[in-house]
Amino acid sequence: MHDNPPPPYGPPQPYTPQAPQPWFLPSPPGARYDQLARNAANAWWRPLVGTIVLGVAFFGVGLAVLLIGMFVAVVLGIEVLQNDPRLFGDPVYALVFLLLSIAAVLPVVYGTTALIQRRRPGTLSSVAGRLRWTWLWQCVLVAVVALVLGQAALAAAYAIAGEDVSQLFGWAGWERFLPAVVVILLLVPFQAATEEYLFRGWLLQAFGAYFRNPVFGIVLGSLAFMSLHGYTGAGMVDVFSFGVVMGLLAVRTGGLEAAIAMHVVNNVFAFGLSAAAGELEKAMQQGAVPWPSLAGTVVQLGVFAAGVLFLARKRAISQFSPQITREFGESR
């Protein structure tokens, strides 16, 4: 008889702790852009809570930035306007804090995606898990061509309608234009990108977590986008149409590159045109838009959509996430 019989199930094994589950969970392989939030952590409450957080942040962060702008204006001796939507007497200063009040929300969008949905913020950019920069710059070139043709159509529509075409353009001098254009070139890309990450990124994927058809996210996101602009009449149609086309392109091209490119080019030109005429206040106040301007919208959006879809097909830009999940996405 052995004094120390062996254990009935073999020698004892050392304890091996289970590897912790990574916080960021991969998106489902082969998923469309609008369905990238359907990872293993997806639950009915996550898109809802995230949308509420971002809605509060959009207004809260924007208000905080504008309050900071008022404080700095008092320190610098810049006039703060009472009961006036322009807010500040200096239109360039007002433009800085208007753009910052939107751009400052972008980190909150990234953080909400990471903390609430447990996925990498890069999945808001594209199915590759990041911005595809080469594709983005190609979309910028298409957006410039579309803008030029759209402006030509706009001028023709004004002439046919008997409107004064010269009112579309003006020149207030370099001393007024240069400070404004520096601000526009530095901040508009962040402002425009933030709006795309919110309305064509988060909202499209939030609805995509519930519905297989992307139409819900595209239409409702476009309505939300329109409601936060101060346009009336034709301007509302313009903004809503812009949102719908950008949403469709985000789904078809698998990312926000086309939408960001168009939004940036459009806003840089619009603010730049107002700055050149010395009318930045009008650009920030928005308001009524003449109906003939929709001719330019139709041409601009039509040319851009056709050009992007053609290039996407030619370059084989994928609208689906990689079949094999990887840490980083494809190069496109």
C-alpha positions in Angstrom: 0.0 0.0 0.0 1.3 3.5 -1.0 1.6 6.0 1.8 0.7 8.8 -0.6 -1.7 7.5 -3.3 -1.8 9.6 -6.5 -4.8 11.9 -7.1 -7.6 10.1 -8.8 -7.5 12.4 -11.8 -3.8 12.8 -12.4 -1.3 15.3 -10.9 -2.6 18.7 -9.9 -2.5 21.4 -12.5 -1.3 24.9 -11.9 -4.1 27.5 -11.9 -4.3 29.5 -15.1 -6.4 32.7 -14.9 -8.8 33.2 -17.8 -7.7 36.0 -20.2 -9.8 39.1 -19.7 -12.2 39.9 -22.6 -11.0 42.9 -24.6 -13.2 46.0 -24.1 -13.4 46.8 -27.8 -15.4 44.0 -29.5 -15.1 43.5 -33.3 -17.9 44.4 -35.6 -19.6 41.5 -37.3 -17.7 40.3 -40.4 -19.3 41.1 -43.8 -21.5 43.8 -42.2 -22.7 46.9 -44.1 -21.6 50.3 -42.8 -24.9 51.0 -41.1 -24.8 47.6 -39.2 -21.3 47.9 -37.7 -22.7 48.5 -34.2 -24.1 45.0 -34.1 -21.2 43.5 -32.2 -21.4 41.0 -29.3 -22.2 43.7 -26.8 -25.1 45.1 -28.8 -28.3 45.5 -26.7 -31.5 47.4 -27.3 -30.6 50.1 -24.7 -27.1 51.0 -26.0 -28.0 52.9 -29.2 -30.8 54.6 -27.3 -28.7 55.7 -24.4 -25.9 56.8 -26.7 -28.3 58.9 -28.8 -29.6 60.6 -25.6 -26.0 61.3 -24.4 -25.0 62.8 -27.8 -28.2 64.9 -28.0 -27.5 66.4 -24.6 -23.8 66.8 -25.4 -24.6 68.6 -28.7 -26.4 71.4 -27.0 -24.4 71.2 -23.7 -21.0 71.4 -25.2 -22.1 74.0 -27.8 -23.5 76.2 -25.0 -20.3 75.8 -22.9 -18.1 76.8 -25.9 -20.2 79.9 -26.6 -20.1 80.9 -22.9 -16.4 80.6 -23.0 -16.5 82.7 -26.1 -18.4 85.4 -24.3 -16.0 85.4 -21.4 -13.0 85.7 -23.7 -14.8 88.5 -25.7 -15.3 90.5 -22.5 -11.6 90.1 -21.7 -10.5 91.1 -25.2 -13.0 94.0 -25.4 -15.0 92.4 -28.2 -18.7 93.5 -28.2 -21.2 90.9 -27.0 -24.6 91.5 -28.6 -27.7 91.2 -26.4 -30.7 89.4 -27.9 -29.0 89.1 -31.2 -28.3 85.7 -33.0 -25.0 87.1 -34.2 -23.8 87.0 -30.5 -20.6 89.0 -31.2 -19.9 92.3 -32.9 -16.9 90.9 -34.7 -18.2 88.4 -37.3 -14.9 86.5 -37.6 -14.8 86.0 -33.9 -18.4 84.9 -34.0 -17.5 82.4 -36.7 -14.7 80.9 -34.7 -16.9 80.1 -31.7 -19.8 79.0 -33.9 -17.6 76.4 -35.6 -15.9 75.4 -32.4 -19.3 74.9 -30.7 -20.0 72.1 -33.2 -16.5 70.7 -33.7 -16.0 70.2 -29.9 -18.7 67.6 -29.9 -16.6 65.2 -32.0 -14.6 63.7 -29.0 -17.9 63.0 -27.3 -19.1 61.1 -30.3 -15.9 59.0 -30.3 -16.2 58.5 -26.5 -19.8 57.4 -26.6 -19.0 54.9 -29.3 -16.2 53.4 -27.3 -17.8 53.4 -23.8 -21.4 52.6 -24.5 -21.2 50.4 -27.6 -17.8 48.9 -26.8 -16.4 49.3 -30.3 -13.6 51.3 -31.8 -14.5 54.8 -32.8 -12.9 54.1 -36.2 -15.9 52.0 -37.1 -17.8 55.3 -37.3 -15.4 56.2 -40.1 -15.8 53.2 -42.4 -16.0 49.4 -42.6 -12.2 49.4 -42.6 -12.2 50.7 -39.1 -10.6 54.1 -40.0 -10.8 56.9 -42.5 -9.5 55.7 -45.9 -7.5 58.8 -46.7 -6.8 58.1 -50.4 -10.5 57.6 -51.0 -11.3 60.7 -49.1 -9.1 62.9 -51.2 -10.5 61.4 -54.4 -14.0 62.3 -53.1 -12.8 65.8 -52.5 -11.8 66.2 -56.2 -15.2 64.9 -57.2 -16.8 67.4 -54.8 -15.0 70.3 -56.3 -16.1 69.4 -59.8 -19.7 69.0 -58.6 -19.5 72.3 -56.8 -18.3 74.2 -59.9 -21.1 72.6 -62.1 -23.7 73.3 -59.4 -22.7 77.0 -59.2 -23.0 77.2 -63.0 -26.5 75.7 -62.9 -27.4 78.1 -60.0 -26.3 81.1 -62.0 -28.2 79.9 -65.1 -31.4 79.3 -63.0 -31.1 82.8 -61.5 -30.7 84.3 -65.0 -33.8 82.4 -66.3 -35.9 83.5 -63.3 -34.9 87.1 -63.9 -32.9 87.3 -60.7 -29.8 89.5 -60.4 -26.9 87.0 -60.8 -24.5 89.6 -59.4 -26.0 89.2 -56.0 -24.4 85.7 -55.8 -20.9 87.2 -55.6 -19.3 90.2 -54.0 -15.9 91.5 -52.8 -15.3 93.4 -49.6 -11.5 93.5 -49.9 -8.5 91.4 -48.7 -8.4 93.0 -45.3 -11.9 91.5 -44.5 -11.5 88.3 -46.5 -8.1 87.0 -45.3 -8.8 86.7 -41.5 -12.1 85.0 -42.3 -10.7 82.5 -44.8 -8.0 81.5 -42.4 -10.6 80.6 -39.8 -12.7 78.8 -42.5 -9.9 76.7 -43.7 -8.8 75.7 -40.2 -12.1 75.0 -38.5 -14.7 74.2 -41.2 -13.3 70.7 -41.9 -13.7 69.8 -38.2 -17.2 71.3 -38.0 -18.4 69.6 -41.2 -16.8 66.2 -40.2 -18.5 66.4 -36.7 -21.9 66.8 -38.3 -21.2 63.8 -40.5 -20.1 61.7 -37.6 -23.3 62.6 -35.8 -25.9 62.4 -38.5 -24.5 60.0 -41.1 -22.3 58.1 -38.6 -23.8 57.6 -35.2 -27.5 58.0 -36.1 -27.2 55.8 -39.2 -25.5 53.0 -37.2 -27.8 53.5 -34.2 -30.9 52.8 -36.4 -28.9 50.0 -38.1 -28.6 48.3 -34.7 -32.4 47.8 -34.8 -33.3 47.7 -38.5 -31.9 45.9 -41.5 -33.1 48.5 -43.9 -30.9 51.6 -43.9 -33.7 53.9 -45.1 -34.9 54.5 -41.5 -31.5 55.9 -40.4 -31.0 57.8 -43.6 -34.4 59.6 -43.6 -34.6 60.2 -39.8 -31.0 61.3 -39.6 -31.6 63.7 -42.5 -34.7 65.1 -40.7 -32.7 65.7 -37.6 -29.9 67.3 -39.6 -32.4 69.6 -41.3 -34.1 70.6 -38.0 -30.8 71.9 -36.6 -30.4 74.4 -39.5 -32.1 77.8 -39.6 -33.1 77.6 -43.3 -36.7 78.0 -44.5 -38.5 77.0 -47.7 -36.1 75.9 -50.4 -33.3 75.8 -47.9 -35.0 73.0 -45.9 -35.4 71.0 -49.1 -31.7 71.6 -49.9 -30.4 70.5 -46.5 -32.7 67.4 -46.3 -31.7 66.3 -49.8 -28.1 66.7 -48.9 -28.6 64.5 -45.9 -30.4 61.8 -47.9 -27.8 61.7 -50.6 -24.9 61.6 -48.1 -26.5 58.8 -46.2 -27.0 56.7 -49.3 -23.4 57.2 -50.3 -22.2 56.3 -46.8 -24.0 53.0 -47.1 -23.0 52.3 -50.6 -19.3 53.2 -50.2 -19.0 51.7 -46.7 -17.9 54.9 -44.9 -18.2 58.7 -44.3 -15.4 59.7 -46.6 -17.7 60.9 -49.5 -20.0 62.7 -47.1 -17.2 64.5 -45.3 -15.6 65.5 -48.5 -18.7 67.0 -49.9 -19.7 68.7 -46.6 -16.3 70.3 -46.2 -16.0 71.5 -49.8 -19.5 72.9 -49.7 -19.1 74.7 -46.4 -15.7 76.1 -47.2 -17.1 77.6 -50.4 -20.3 78.9 -48.8 -18.5 80.6 -45.9 -15.8 81.7 -48.2 -18.3 83.3 -50.6 -19.9 85.2 -47.7 -16.5 86.3 -46.3 -15.5 87.6 -49.7 -18.7 89.7 -49.9 -18.3 90.8 -46.3 -21.5 89.1 -45.3 -20.4 86.5 -42.8 -23.4 87.4 -40.6 -25.8 86.3 -43.2 -24.1 82.9 -43.6 -24.3 82.3 -39.9 -27.9 83.4 -39.6 -29.1 81.3 -42.6 -32.8 81.9 -43.3 -34.7 82.0 -46.5 -33.2 80.5 -49.7 -34.7 81.4 -53.2 -36.3 78.4 -54.9 -34.2 78.7 -58.1 -31.2 77.7 -56.0 -32.5 74.2 -56.0 -31.3 73.9 -59.6 -27.8 74.2 -58.3 -28.5 71.6 -55.6 -29.8 69.1 -58.0 -26.8 69.4 -60.3 -24.3 69.5 -57.5 -25.7 66.4 -55.7 -26.4 64.6 -58.9 -22.9 65.0 -60.3 -21.3 64.2 -56.9 -23.3 61.0 -56.4 -22.7 59.8 -59.9 -19.0 60.5 -59.7 -18.5 58.9 -56.3 -20.5 55.8 -57.3 -18.5 55.5 -60.5 -15.1 55.8 -58.7 -16.3 53.4 -55.9 -17.1 50.8 -58.5 -13.8 51.4 -60.4 -11.7 51.2 -57.3 -13.7 48.3 -55.8 -14.4 50.3 -52.6 -16.1 47.8 -50.3 -19.3 48.6 -48.5 -18.9 45.6 -46.2 -16.6 45.0 -43.3 -13.8 42.4 -43.9 -15.0 38.8 -43.7 -12.0 38.0 -41.4 -12.0 40.3 -38.4 -8.6 42.0 -38.0 -7.2 44.7 -35.7 -6.9 47.1 -38.6 -8.9 47.4 -41.8 -8.1 47.4 -45.4 -6.0 50.1 -47.0 -8.8 51.4 -49.1 
